[in-house]
Amino acid sequence: MVARLAERWGTRYTARGKVIWAELPLHGPAAEPGADTADALLDQWGDAGL
């Protein structure tokens, strides 16, 4: 999901675990009023395998 939505992203390992970073655009198409973004993102993968 991160690779699909981010312009750039990566990981960095530390002594205490892993850090994941992402750069997202500040300007882009606005969501429709009342649109639930989380549901829209999750719907891309469907219920396959559940």
ModelCIF file with pLDDT and N, C-alpha, C, O atoms, coordinates in Angstrom:
data_MODEL
#
_entry.id   MODEL 
#
_entity.id                         1 
_entity.type                       polymer 
_entity.pdbx_number_of_molecules   1 
#
_entity_poly.entity_id                      1 
_entity_poly.type                           'polypeptide(L)' 
_entity_poly.nstd_linkage                   no 
_entity_poly.nstd_monomer                   no 
_entity_poly.pdbx_seq_one_letter_code       MVARLAERWGTRYTARGKVIWAELPLHGPAAEPGADTADALLDQWGDAGL 
_entity_poly.pdbx_seq_one_letter_code_can   MVARLAERWGTRYTARGKVIWAELPLHGPAAEPGADTADALLDQWGDAGL 
_entity_poly.pdbx_strand_id                 A 
#
loop_
_entity_poly_seq.entity_id 
_entity_poly_seq.num 
_entity_poly_seq.mon_id 
_entity_poly_seq.hetero 
1 1  MET n 
1 2  VAL n 
1 3  ALA n 
1 4  ARG n 
1 5  LEU n 
1 6  ALA n 
1 7  GLU n 
1 8  ARG n 
1 9  TRP n 
1 10 GLY n 
1 11 THR n 
1 12 ARG n 
1 13 TYR n 
1 14 THR n 
1 15 ALA n 
1 16 ARG n 
1 17 GLY n 
1 18 LYS n 
1 19 VAL n 
1 20 ILE n 
1 21 TRP n 
1 22 ALA n 
1 23 GLU n 
1 24 LEU n 
1 25 PRO n 
1 26 LEU n 
1 27 HIS n 
1 28 GLY n 
1 29 PRO n 
1 30 ALA n 
1 31 ALA n 
1 32 GLU n 
1 33 PRO n 
1 34 GLY n 
1 35 ALA n 
1 36 ASP n 
1 37 THR n 
1 38 ALA n 
1 39 ASP n 
1 40 ALA n 
1 41 LEU n 
1 42 LEU n 
1 43 ASP n 
1 44 GLN n 
1 45 TRP n 
1 46 GLY n 
1 47 ASP n 
1 48 ALA n 
1 49 GLY n 
1 50 LEU n 
#
_struct_asym.id          A 
_struct_asym.entity_id   1 
#
loop_
_ma_qa_metric.id 
_ma_qa_metric.mode 
_ma_qa_metric.name 
_ma_qa_metric.software_group_id 
_ma_qa_metric.type 
1 global pLDDT . pLDDT 
2 local  pLDDT . pLDDT 
#
_ma_qa_metric_global.metric_id      1 
_ma_qa_metric_global.metric_value   74.90 
_ma_qa_metric_global.model_id       1 
_ma_qa_metric_global.ordinal_id     1 
#
loop_
_ma_qa_metric_local.label_asym_id 
_ma_qa_metric_local.label_comp_id 
_ma_qa_metric_local.label_seq_id 
_ma_qa_metric_local.metric_id 
_ma_qa_metric_local.metric_value 
_ma_qa_metric_local.model_id 
_ma_qa_metric_local.ordinal_id 
A MET 1  2 75.00 1 1  
A VAL 2  2 76.00 1 2  
A ALA 3  2 76.00 1 3  
A ARG 4  2 79.00 1 4  
A LEU 5  2 79.00 1 5  
A ALA 6  2 83.00 1 6  
A GLU 7  2 84.00 1 7  
A ARG 8  2 89.00 1 8  
A TRP 9  2 89.00 1 9  
A GLY 10 2 91.00 1 10 
A THR 11 2 91.00 1 11 
A ARG 12 2 93.00 1 12 
A TYR 13 2 94.00 1 13 
A THR 14 2 94.00 1 14 
A ALA 15 2 95.00 1 15 
A ARG 16 2 94.00 1 16 
A GLY 17 2 95.00 1 17 
A LYS 18 2 95.00 1 18 
A VAL 19 2 93.00 1 19 
A ILE 20 2 90.00 1 20 
A TRP 21 2 90.00 1 21 
A ALA 22 2 89.00 1 22 
A GLU 23 2 87.00 1 23 
A LEU 24 2 81.00 1 24 
A PRO 25 2 77.00 1 25 
A LEU 26 2 75.00 1 26 
A HIS 27 2 70.00 1 27 
A GLY 28 2 60.00 1 28 
A PRO 29 2 58.00 1 29 
A ALA 30 2 54.00 1 30 
A ALA 31 2 52.00 1 31 
A GLU 32 2 54.00 1 32 
A PRO 33 2 53.00 1 33 
A GLY 34 2 52.00 1 34 
A ALA 35 2 59.00 1 35 
A ASP 36 2 67.00 1 36 
A THR 37 2 67.00 1 37 
A ALA 38 2 68.00 1 38 
A ASP 39 2 72.00 1 39 
A ALA 40 2 69.00 1 40 
A LEU 41 2 66.00 1 41 
A LEU 42 2 70.00 1 42 
A ASP 43 2 72.00 1 43 
A GLN 44 2 68.00 1 44 
A TRP 45 2 67.00 1 45 
A GLY 46 2 66.00 1 46 
A ASP 47 2 64.00 1 47 
A ALA 48 2 56.00 1 48 
A GLY 49 2 53.00 1 49 
A LEU 50 2 54.00 1 50 
#
loop_
_atom_site.group_PDB 
_atom_site.id 
_atom_site.type_symbol 
_atom_site.label_atom_id 
_atom_site.label_alt_id 
_atom_site.label_comp_id 
_atom_site.label_asym_id 
_atom_site.label_entity_id 
_atom_site.label_seq_id 
_atom_site.pdbx_PDB_ins_code 
_atom_site.Cartn_x 
_atom_site.Cartn_y 
_atom_site.Cartn_z 
_atom_site.occupancy 
_atom_site.B_iso_or_equiv 
_atom_site.pdbx_formal_charge 
_atom_site.auth_seq_id 
_atom_site.auth_comp_id 
_atom_site.auth_asym_id 
_atom_site.auth_atom_id 
_atom_site.pdbx_PDB_model_num 
ATOM 1   N N  . MET A 1 1  ? 0.824   -1.172  0.000  1.00 75.00 ? 1  MET A N  1 
ATOM 2   C CA . MET A 1 1  ? 0.000   0.000   0.000  1.00 75.00 ? 1  MET A CA 1 
ATOM 3   C C  . MET A 1 1  ? 0.879   1.250   0.000  1.00 75.00 ? 1  MET A C  1 
ATOM 4   O O  . MET A 1 1  ? 0.576   2.228   -0.683 1.00 75.00 ? 1  MET A O  1 
ATOM 5   N N  . VAL A 1 2  ? 1.954   1.213   0.760  1.00 76.00 ? 2  VAL A N  1 
ATOM 6   C CA . VAL A 1 2  ? 2.835   2.386   0.847  1.00 76.00 ? 2  VAL A CA 1 
ATOM 7   C C  . VAL A 1 2  ? 3.439   2.692   -0.519 1.00 76.00 ? 2  VAL A C  1 
ATOM 8   O O  . VAL A 1 2  ? 3.447   3.847   -0.944 1.00 76.00 ? 2  VAL A O  1 
ATOM 9   N N  . ALA A 1 3  ? 3.936   1.686   -1.200 1.00 76.00 ? 3  ALA A N  1 
ATOM 10  C CA . ALA A 1 3  ? 4.562   1.902   -2.504 1.00 76.00 ? 3  ALA A CA 1 
ATOM 11  C C  . ALA A 1 3  ? 3.561   2.440   -3.515 1.00 76.00 ? 3  ALA A C  1 
ATOM 12  O O  . ALA A 1 3  ? 3.933   3.203   -4.407 1.00 76.00 ? 3  ALA A O  1 
ATOM 13  N N  . ARG A 1 4  ? 2.320   2.059   -3.391 1.00 79.00 ? 4  ARG A N  1 
ATOM 14  C CA . ARG A 1 4  ? 1.302   2.507   -4.339 1.00 79.00 ? 4  ARG A CA 1 
ATOM 15  C C  . ARG A 1 4  ? 0.913   3.964   -4.128 1.00 79.00 ? 4  ARG A C  1 
ATOM 16  O O  . ARG A 1 4  ? 0.622   4.670   -5.093 1.00 79.00 ? 4  ARG A O  1 
ATOM 17  N N  . LEU A 1 5  ? 0.905   4.421   -2.883 1.00 79.00 ? 5  LEU A N  1 
ATOM 18  C CA . LEU A 1 5  ? 0.428   5.764   -2.577 1.00 79.00 ? 5  LEU A CA 1 
ATOM 19  C C  . LEU A 1 5  ? 1.531   6.802   -2.421 1.00 79.00 ? 5  LEU A C  1 
ATOM 20  O O  . LEU A 1 5  ? 1.273   7.994   -2.591 1.00 79.00 ? 5  LEU A O  1 
ATOM 21  N N  . ALA A 1 6  ? 2.739   6.386   -2.105 1.00 83.00 ? 6  ALA A N  1 
ATOM 22  C CA . ALA A 1 6  ? 3.823   7.319   -1.821 1.00 83.00 ? 6  ALA A CA 1 
ATOM 23  C C  . ALA A 1 6  ? 4.619   7.640   -3.087 1.00 83.00 ? 6  ALA A C  1 
ATOM 24  O O  . ALA A 1 6  ? 4.747   6.810   -3.987 1.00 83.00 ? 6  ALA A O  1 
ATOM 25  N N  . GLU A 1 7  ? 5.143   8.847   -3.133 1.00 84.00 ? 7  GLU A N  1 
ATOM 26  C CA . GLU A 1 7  ? 6.049   9.206   -4.223 1.00 84.00 ? 7  GLU A CA 1 
ATOM 27  C C  . GLU A 1 7  ? 7.403   8.524   -4.018 1.00 84.00 ? 7  GLU A C  1 
ATOM 28  O O  . GLU A 1 7  ? 8.010   8.020   -4.963 1.00 84.00 ? 7  GLU A O  1 
ATOM 29  N N  . ARG A 1 8  ? 7.857   8.520   -2.773 1.00 89.00 ? 8  ARG A N  1 
ATOM 30  C CA . ARG A 1 8  ? 9.106   7.842   -2.397 1.00 89.00 ? 8  ARG A CA 1 
ATOM 31  C C  . ARG A 1 8  ? 8.895   7.207   -1.040 1.00 89.00 ? 8  ARG A C  1 
ATOM 32  O O  . ARG A 1 8  ? 8.120   7.711   -0.227 1.00 89.00 ? 8  ARG A O  1 
ATOM 33  N N  . TRP A 1 9  ? 9.588   6.088   -0.788 1.00 89.00 ? 9  TRP A N  1 
ATOM 34  C CA . TRP A 1 9  ? 9.495   5.449   0.517  1.00 89.00 ? 9  TRP A CA 1 
ATOM 35  C C  . TRP A 1 9  ? 10.719  4.569   0.725  1.00 89.00 ? 9  TRP A C  1 
ATOM 36  O O  . TRP A 1 9  ? 11.442  4.263   -0.223 1.00 89.00 ? 9  TRP A O  1 
ATOM 37  N N  . GLY A 1 10 ? 10.941  4.173   1.951  1.00 91.00 ? 10 GLY A N  1 
ATOM 38  C CA . GLY A 1 10 ? 12.074  3.310   2.240  1.00 91.00 ? 10 GLY A CA 1 
ATOM 39  C C  . GLY A 1 10 ? 12.030  2.822   3.674  1.00 91.00 ? 10 GLY A C  1 
ATOM 40  O O  . GLY A 1 10 ? 11.123  3.147   4.440  1.00 91.00 ? 10 GLY A O  1 
ATOM 41  N N  . THR A 1 11 ? 13.033  2.037   4.011  1.00 91.00 ? 11 THR A N  1 
ATOM 42  C CA . THR A 1 11 ? 13.146  1.500   5.363  1.00 91.00 ? 11 THR A CA 1 
ATOM 43  C C  . THR A 1 11 ? 14.561  1.733   5.873  1.00 91.00 ? 11 THR A C  1 
ATOM 44  O O  . THR A 1 11 ? 15.510  1.864   5.100  1.00 91.00 ? 11 THR A O  1 
ATOM 45  N N  . ARG A 1 12 ? 14.671  1.780   7.170  1.00 93.00 ? 12 ARG A N  1 
ATOM 46  C CA . ARG A 1 12 ? 15.981  1.923   7.797  1.00 93.00 ? 12 ARG A CA 1 
ATOM 47  C C  . ARG A 1 12 ? 15.967  1.066   9.056  1.00 93.00 ? 12 ARG A C  1 
ATOM 48  O O  . ARG A 1 12 ? 15.084  1.210   9.902  1.00 93.00 ? 12 ARG A O  1 
ATOM 49  N N  . TYR A 1 13 ? 16.933  0.187   9.176  1.00 94.00 ? 13 TYR A N  1 
ATOM 50  C CA . TYR A 1 13 ? 17.041  -0.658  10.360 1.00 94.00 ? 13 TYR A CA 1 
ATOM 51  C C  . TYR A 1 13 ? 17.807  0.076   11.451 1.00 94.00 ? 13 TYR A C  1 
ATOM 52  O O  . TYR A 1 13 ? 18.801  0.748   11.178 1.00 94.00 ? 13 TYR A O  1 
ATOM 53  N N  . THR A 1 14 ? 17.344  -0.054  12.674 1.00 94.00 ? 14 THR A N  1 
ATOM 54  C CA . THR A 1 14 ? 17.998  0.542   13.825 1.00 94.00 ? 14 THR A CA 1 
ATOM 55  C C  . THR A 1 14 ? 18.268  -0.544  14.851 1.00 94.00 ? 14 THR A C  1 
ATOM 56  O O  . THR A 1 14 ? 17.867  -1.694  14.671 1.00 94.00 ? 14 THR A O  1 
ATOM 57  N N  . ALA A 1 15 ? 18.943  -0.179  15.917 1.00 95.00 ? 15 ALA A N  1 
ATOM 58  C CA . ALA A 1 15 ? 19.227  -1.145  16.982 1.00 95.00 ? 15 ALA A CA 1 
ATOM 59  C C  . ALA A 1 15 ? 17.943  -1.625  17.666 1.00 95.00 ? 15 ALA A C  1 
ATOM 60  O O  . ALA A 1 15 ? 17.922  -2.702  18.263 1.00 95.00 ? 15 ALA A O  1 
ATOM 61  N N  . ARG A 1 16 ? 16.875  -0.826  17.579 1.00 94.00 ? 16 ARG A N  1 
ATOM 62  C CA . ARG A 1 16 ? 15.616  -1.172  18.259 1.00 94.00 ? 16 ARG A CA 1 
ATOM 63  C C  . ARG A 1 16 ? 14.535  -1.678  17.308 1.00 94.00 ? 16 ARG A C  1 
ATOM 64  O O  . ARG A 1 16 ? 13.415  -1.939  17.748 1.00 94.00 ? 16 ARG A O  1 
ATOM 65  N N  . GLY A 1 17 ? 14.833  -1.822  16.024 1.00 95.00 ? 17 GLY A N  1 
ATOM 66  C CA . GLY A 1 17 ? 13.817  -2.300  15.088 1.00 95.00 ? 17 GLY A CA 1 
ATOM 67  C C  . GLY A 1 17 ? 13.989  -1.699  13.705 1.00 95.00 ? 17 GLY A C  1 
ATOM 68  O O  . GLY A 1 17 ? 15.108  -1.542  13.218 1.00 95.00 ? 17 GLY A O  1 
ATOM 69  N N  . LYS A 1 18 ? 12.878  -1.369  13.085 1.00 95.00 ? 18 LYS A N  1 
ATOM 70  C CA . LYS A 1 18 ? 12.896  -0.851  11.722 1.00 95.00 ? 18 LYS A CA 1 
ATOM 71  C C  . LYS A 1 18 ? 12.014  0.391   11.645 1.00 95.00 ? 18 LYS A C  1 
ATOM 72  O O  . LYS A 1 18 ? 10.953  0.454   12.267 1.00 95.00 ? 18 LYS A O  1 
ATOM 73  N N  . VAL A 1 19 ? 12.471  1.385   10.867 1.00 93.00 ? 19 VAL A N  1 
ATOM 74  C CA . VAL A 1 19 ? 11.708  2.600   10.616 1.00 93.00 ? 19 VAL A CA 1 
ATOM 75  C C  . VAL A 1 19 ? 11.287  2.568   9.153  1.00 93.00 ? 19 VAL A C  1 
ATOM 76  O O  . VAL A 1 19 ? 12.107  2.323   8.268  1.00 93.00 ? 19 VAL A O  1 
ATOM 77  N N  . ILE A 1 20 ? 10.019  2.815   8.907  1.00 90.00 ? 20 ILE A N  1 
ATOM 78  C CA . ILE A 1 20 ? 9.512   2.914   7.539  1.00 90.00 ? 20 ILE A CA 1 
ATOM 79  C C  . ILE A 1 20 ? 9.113   4.365   7.310  1.00 90.00 ? 20 ILE A C  1 
ATOM 80  O O  . ILE A 1 20 ? 8.362   4.931   8.105  1.00 90.00 ? 20 ILE A O  1 
ATOM 81  N N  . TRP A 1 21 ? 9.605   4.975   6.233  1.00 90.00 ? 21 TRP A N  1 
ATOM 82  C CA . TRP A 1 21 ? 9.282   6.358   5.945  1.00 90.00 ? 21 TRP A CA 1 
ATOM 83  C C  . TRP A 1 21 ? 8.631   6.446   4.564  1.00 90.00 ? 21 TRP A C  1 
ATOM 84  O O  . TRP A 1 21 ? 8.860   5.597   3.703  1.00 90.00 ? 21 TRP A O  1 
ATOM 85  N N  . ALA A 1 22 ? 7.824   7.481   4.367  1.00 89.00 ? 22 ALA A N  1 
ATOM 86  C CA . ALA A 1 22 ? 7.164   7.693   3.083  1.00 89.00 ? 22 ALA A CA 1 
ATOM 87  C C  . ALA A 1 22 ? 7.006   9.182   2.829  1.00 89.00 ? 22 ALA A C  1 
ATOM 88  O O  . ALA A 1 22 ? 6.805   9.961   3.761  1.00 89.00 ? 22 ALA A O  1 
ATOM 89  N N  . GLU A 1 23 ? 7.098   9.573   1.570  1.00 87.00 ? 23 GLU A N  1 
ATOM 90  C CA . GLU A 1 23 ? 6.860   10.948  1.153  1.00 87.00 ? 23 GLU A CA 1 
ATOM 91  C C  . GLU A 1 23 ? 5.600   10.957  0.298  1.00 87.00 ? 23 GLU A C  1 
ATOM 92  O O  . GLU A 1 23 ? 5.539   10.313  -0.749 1.00 87.00 ? 23 GLU A O  1 
ATOM 93  N N  . LEU A 1 24 ? 4.603   11.693  0.759  1.00 81.00 ? 24 LEU A N  1 
ATOM 94  C CA . LEU A 1 24 ? 3.331   11.798  0.048  1.00 81.00 ? 24 LEU A CA 1 
ATOM 95  C C  . LEU A 1 24 ? 3.178   13.202  -0.517 1.00 81.00 ? 24 LEU A C  1 
ATOM 96  O O  . LEU A 1 24 ? 3.649   14.160  0.095  1.00 81.00 ? 24 LEU A O  1 
ATOM 97  N N  . PRO A 1 25 ? 2.529   13.348  -1.672 1.00 77.00 ? 25 PRO A N  1 
ATOM 98  C CA . PRO A 1 25 ? 2.332   14.685  -2.234 1.00 77.00 ? 25 PRO A CA 1 
ATOM 99  C C  . PRO A 1 25 ? 1.378   15.501  -1.367 1.00 77.00 ? 25 PRO A C  1 
ATOM 100 O O  . PRO A 1 25 ? 0.386   14.977  -0.861 1.00 77.00 ? 25 PRO A O  1 
ATOM 101 N N  . LEU A 1 26 ? 1.685   16.786  -1.198 1.00 75.00 ? 26 LEU A N  1 
ATOM 102 C CA . LEU A 1 26 ? 0.802   17.666  -0.449 1.00 75.00 ? 26 LEU A CA 1 
ATOM 103 C C  . LEU A 1 26 ? -0.362  18.138  -1.309 1.00 75.00 ? 26 LEU A C  1 
ATOM 104 O O  . LEU A 1 26 ? -1.448  18.406  -0.795 1.00 75.00 ? 26 LEU A O  1 
ATOM 105 N N  . HIS A 1 27 ? -0.142  18.239  -2.597 1.00 70.00 ? 27 HIS A N  1 
ATOM 106 C CA . HIS A 1 27 ? -1.181  18.717  -3.505 1.00 70.00 ? 27 HIS A CA 1 
ATOM 107 C C  . HIS A 1 27 ? -1.572  17.582  -4.422 1.00 70.00 ? 27 HIS A C  1 
ATOM 108 O O  . HIS A 1 27 ? -0.716  16.864  -4.937 1.00 70.00 ? 27 HIS A O  1 
ATOM 109 N N  . GLY A 1 28 ? -2.834  17.425  -4.620 1.00 60.00 ? 28 GLY A N  1 
ATOM 110 C CA . GLY A 1 28 ? -3.321  16.377  -5.499 1.00 60.00 ? 28 GLY A CA 1 
ATOM 111 C C  . GLY A 1 28 ? -4.824  16.470  -5.603 1.00 60.00 ? 28 GLY A C  1 
ATOM 112 O O  . GLY A 1 28 ? -5.436  17.403  -5.084 1.00 60.00 ? 28 GLY A O  1 
ATOM 113 N N  . PRO A 1 29 ? -5.410  15.514  -6.264 1.00 58.00 ? 29 PRO A N  1 
ATOM 114 C CA . PRO A 1 29 ? -6.868  15.557  -6.396 1.00 58.00 ? 29 PRO A CA 1 
ATOM 115 C C  . PRO A 1 29 ? -7.531  15.434  -5.032 1.00 58.00 ? 29 PRO A C  1 
ATOM 116 O O  . PRO A 1 29 ? -7.169  14.577  -4.227 1.00 58.00 ? 29 PRO A O  1 
ATOM 117 N N  . ALA A 1 30 ? -8.488  16.286  -4.790 1.00 54.00 ? 30 ALA A N  1 
ATOM 118 C CA . ALA A 1 30 ? -9.201  16.271  -3.514 1.00 54.00 ? 30 ALA A CA 1 
ATOM 119 C C  . ALA A 1 30 ? -10.208 15.135  -3.499 1.00 54.00 ? 30 ALA A C  1 
ATOM 120 O O  . ALA A 1 30 ? -10.792 14.788  -4.526 1.00 54.00 ? 30 ALA A O  1 
ATOM 121 N N  . ALA A 1 31 ? -10.400 14.569  -2.333 1.00 52.00 ? 31 ALA A N  1 
ATOM 122 C CA . ALA A 1 31 ? -11.394 13.511  -2.173 1.00 52.00 ? 31 ALA A CA 1 
ATOM 123 C C  . ALA A 1 31 ? -12.789 14.125  -2.271 1.00 52.00 ? 31 ALA A C  1 
ATOM 124 O O  . ALA A 1 31 ? -12.996 15.290  -1.931 1.00 52.00 ? 31 ALA A O  1 
ATOM 125 N N  . GLU A 1 32 ? -13.723 13.331  -2.736 1.00 54.00 ? 32 GLU A N  1 
ATOM 126 C CA . GLU A 1 32 ? -15.098 13.805  -2.805 1.00 54.00 ? 32 GLU A CA 1 
ATOM 127 C C  . GLU A 1 32 ? -15.602 14.042  -1.391 1.00 54.00 ? 32 GLU A C  1 
ATOM 128 O O  . GLU A 1 32 ? -15.259 13.293  -0.476 1.00 54.00 ? 32 GLU A O  1 
ATOM 129 N N  . PRO A 1 33 ? -16.410 15.075  -1.203 1.00 53.00 ? 33 PRO A N  1 
ATOM 130 C CA . PRO A 1 33 ? -16.959 15.311  0.133  1.00 53.00 ? 33 PRO A CA 1 
ATOM 131 C C  . PRO A 1 33 ? -17.699 14.081  0.633  1.00 53.00 ? 33 PRO A C  1 
ATOM 132 O O  . PRO A 1 33 ? -18.529 13.511  -0.074 1.00 53.00 ? 33 PRO A O  1 
ATOM 133 N N  . GLY A 1 34 ? -17.391 13.682  1.853  1.00 52.00 ? 34 GLY A N  1 
ATOM 134 C CA . GLY A 1 34 ? -18.052 12.531  2.453  1.00 52.00 ? 34 GLY A CA 1 
ATOM 135 C C  . GLY A 1 34 ? -17.431 11.194  2.069  1.00 52.00 ? 34 GLY A C  1 
ATOM 136 O O  . GLY A 1 34 ? -17.858 10.157  2.576  1.00 52.00 ? 34 GLY A O  1 
ATOM 137 N N  . ALA A 1 35 ? -16.442 11.189  1.193  1.00 59.00 ? 35 ALA A N  1 
ATOM 138 C CA . ALA A 1 35 ? -15.821 9.931   0.782  1.00 59.00 ? 35 ALA A CA 1 
ATOM 139 C C  . ALA A 1 35 ? -14.984 9.369   1.925  1.00 59.00 ? 35 ALA A C  1 
ATOM 140 O O  . ALA A 1 35 ? -14.248 10.109  2.579  1.00 59.00 ? 35 ALA A O  1 
ATOM 141 N N  . ASP A 1 36 ? -15.090 8.082   2.167  1.00 67.00 ? 36 ASP A N  1 
ATOM 142 C CA . ASP A 1 36 ? -14.307 7.439   3.213  1.00 67.00 ? 36 ASP A CA 1 
ATOM 143 C C  . ASP A 1 36 ? -13.049 6.869   2.579  1.00 67.00 ? 36 ASP A C  1 
ATOM 144 O O  . ASP A 1 36 ? -13.088 5.802   1.966  1.00 67.00 ? 36 ASP A O  1 
ATOM 145 N N  . THR A 1 37 ? -11.951 7.564   2.722  1.00 67.00 ? 37 THR A N  1 
ATOM 146 C CA . THR A 1 37 ? -10.694 7.194   2.078  1.00 67.00 ? 37 THR A CA 1 
ATOM 147 C C  . THR A 1 37 ? -10.206 5.823   2.507  1.00 67.00 ? 37 THR A C  1 
ATOM 148 O O  . THR A 1 37 ? -9.742  5.051   1.668  1.00 67.00 ? 37 THR A O  1 
ATOM 149 N N  . ALA A 1 38 ? -10.297 5.498   3.790  1.00 68.00 ? 38 ALA A N  1 
ATOM 150 C CA . ALA A 1 38 ? -9.825  4.198   4.271  1.00 68.00 ? 38 ALA A CA 1 
ATOM 151 C C  . ALA A 1 38 ? -10.579 3.063   3.593  1.00 68.00 ? 38 ALA A C  1 
ATOM 152 O O  . ALA A 1 38 ? -9.957  2.096   3.154  1.00 68.00 ? 38 ALA A O  1 
ATOM 153 N N  . ASP A 1 39 ? -11.886 3.154   3.496  1.00 72.00 ? 39 ASP A N  1 
ATOM 154 C CA . ASP A 1 39 ? -12.670 2.114   2.837  1.00 72.00 ? 39 ASP A CA 1 
ATOM 155 C C  . ASP A 1 39 ? -12.311 2.012   1.361  1.00 72.00 ? 39 ASP A C  1 
ATOM 156 O O  . ASP A 1 39 ? -12.230 0.910   0.819  1.00 72.00 ? 39 ASP A O  1 
ATOM 157 N N  . ALA A 1 40 ? -12.096 3.148   0.705  1.00 69.00 ? 40 ALA A N  1 
ATOM 158 C CA . ALA A 1 40 ? -11.731 3.138   -0.708 1.00 69.00 ? 40 ALA A CA 1 
ATOM 159 C C  . ALA A 1 40 ? -10.401 2.431   -0.920 1.00 69.00 ? 40 ALA A C  1 
ATOM 160 O O  . ALA A 1 40 ? -10.255 1.676   -1.882 1.00 69.00 ? 40 ALA A O  1 
ATOM 161 N N  . LEU A 1 41 ? -9.437  2.658   -0.049 1.00 66.00 ? 41 LEU A N  1 
ATOM 162 C CA . LEU A 1 41 ? -8.134  1.999   -0.174 1.00 66.00 ? 41 LEU A CA 1 
ATOM 163 C C  . LEU A 1 41 ? -8.252  0.502   0.062  1.00 66.00 ? 41 LEU A C  1 
ATOM 164 O O  . LEU A 1 41 ? -7.688  -0.294  -0.689 1.00 66.00 ? 41 LEU A O  1 
ATOM 165 N N  . LEU A 1 42 ? -8.973  0.118   1.092  1.00 70.00 ? 42 LEU A N  1 
ATOM 166 C CA . LEU A 1 42 ? -9.109  -1.301  1.410  1.00 70.00 ? 42 LEU A CA 1 
ATOM 167 C C  . LEU A 1 42 ? -9.902  -2.045  0.348  1.00 70.00 ? 42 LEU A C  1 
ATOM 168 O O  . LEU A 1 42 ? -9.656  -3.230  0.125  1.00 70.00 ? 42 LEU A O  1 
ATOM 169 N N  . ASP A 1 43 ? -10.836 -1.392  -0.306 1.00 72.00 ? 43 ASP A N  1 
ATOM 170 C CA . ASP A 1 43 ? -11.629 -2.035  -1.352 1.00 72.00 ? 43 ASP A CA 1 
ATOM 171 C C  . ASP A 1 43 ? -10.785 -2.430  -2.555 1.00 72.00 ? 43 ASP A C  1 
ATOM 172 O O  . ASP A 1 43 ? -11.218 -3.270  -3.344 1.00 72.00 ? 43 ASP A O  1 
ATOM 173 N N  . GLN A 1 44 ? -9.605  -1.861  -2.727 1.00 68.00 ? 44 GLN A N  1 
ATOM 174 C CA . GLN A 1 44 ? -8.735  -2.206  -3.845 1.00 68.00 ? 44 GLN A CA 1 
ATOM 175 C C  . GLN A 1 44 ? -8.277  -3.649  -3.779 1.00 68.00 ? 44 GLN A C  1 
ATOM 176 O O  . GLN A 1 44 ? -7.972  -4.245  -4.811 1.00 68.00 ? 44 GLN A O  1 
ATOM 177 N N  . TRP A 1 45 ? -8.222  -4.218  -2.593 1.00 67.00 ? 45 TRP A N  1 
ATOM 178 C CA . TRP A 1 45 ? -7.740  -5.583  -2.431 1.00 67.00 ? 45 TRP A CA 1 
ATOM 179 C C  . TRP A 1 45 ? -8.858  -6.598  -2.289 1.00 67.00 ? 45 TRP A C  1 
ATOM 180 O O  . TRP A 1 45 ? -8.593  -7.797  -2.363 1.00 67.00 ? 45 TRP A O  1 
ATOM 181 N N  . GLY A 1 46 ? -10.088 -6.174  -2.088 1.00 66.00 ? 46 GLY A N  1 
ATOM 182 C CA . GLY A 1 46 ? -11.213 -7.100  -1.985 1.00 66.00 ? 46 GLY A CA 1 
ATOM 183 C C  . GLY A 1 46 ? -11.085 -8.036  -0.800 1.00 66.00 ? 46 GLY A C  1 
ATOM 184 O O  . GLY A 1 46 ? -10.285 -7.804  0.106  1.00 66.00 ? 46 GLY A O  1 
ATOM 185 N N  . ASP A 1 47 ? -11.879 -9.091  -0.814 1.00 64.00 ? 47 ASP A N  1 
ATOM 186 C CA . ASP A 1 47 ? -11.893 -10.061 0.285  1.00 64.00 ? 47 ASP A CA 1 
ATOM 187 C C  . ASP A 1 47 ? -11.261 -11.387 -0.111 1.00 64.00 ? 47 ASP A C  1 
ATOM 188 O O  . ASP A 1 47 ? -11.551 -12.407 0.515  1.00 64.00 ? 47 ASP A O  1 
ATOM 189 N N  . ALA A 1 48 ? -10.422 -11.406 -1.110 1.00 56.00 ? 48 ALA A N  1 
ATOM 190 C CA . ALA A 1 48 ? -9.794  -12.642 -1.568 1.00 56.00 ? 48 ALA A CA 1 
ATOM 191 C C  . ALA A 1 48 ? -8.991  -13.289 -0.445 1.00 56.00 ? 48 ALA A C  1 
ATOM 192 O O  . ALA A 1 48 ? -8.195  -12.631 0.225  1.00 56.00 ? 48 ALA A O  1 
ATOM 193 N N  . GLY A 1 49 ? -9.206  -14.545 -0.257 1.00 53.00 ? 49 GLY A N  1 
ATOM 194 C CA . GLY A 1 49 ? -8.436  -15.292 0.737  1.00 53.00 ? 49 GLY A CA 1 
ATOM 195 C C  . GLY A 1 49 ? -8.978  -15.228 2.139  1.00 53.00 ? 49 GLY A C  1 
ATOM 196 O O  . GLY A 1 49 ? -8.380  -15.804 3.048  1.00 53.00 ? 49 GLY A O  1 
ATOM 197 N N  . LEU A 1 50 ? -10.105 -14.537 2.356  1.00 54.00 ? 50 LEU A N  1 
ATOM 198 C CA . LEU A 1 50 ? -10.667 -14.447 3.697  1.00 54.00 ? 50 LEU A CA 1 
ATOM 199 C C  . LEU A 1 50 ? -11.683 -15.531 3.916  1.00 54.00 ? 50 LEU A C  1 
ATOM 200 O O  . LEU A 1 50 ? -12.270 -15.619 4.995  1.00 54.00 ? 50 LEU A O  1 
#
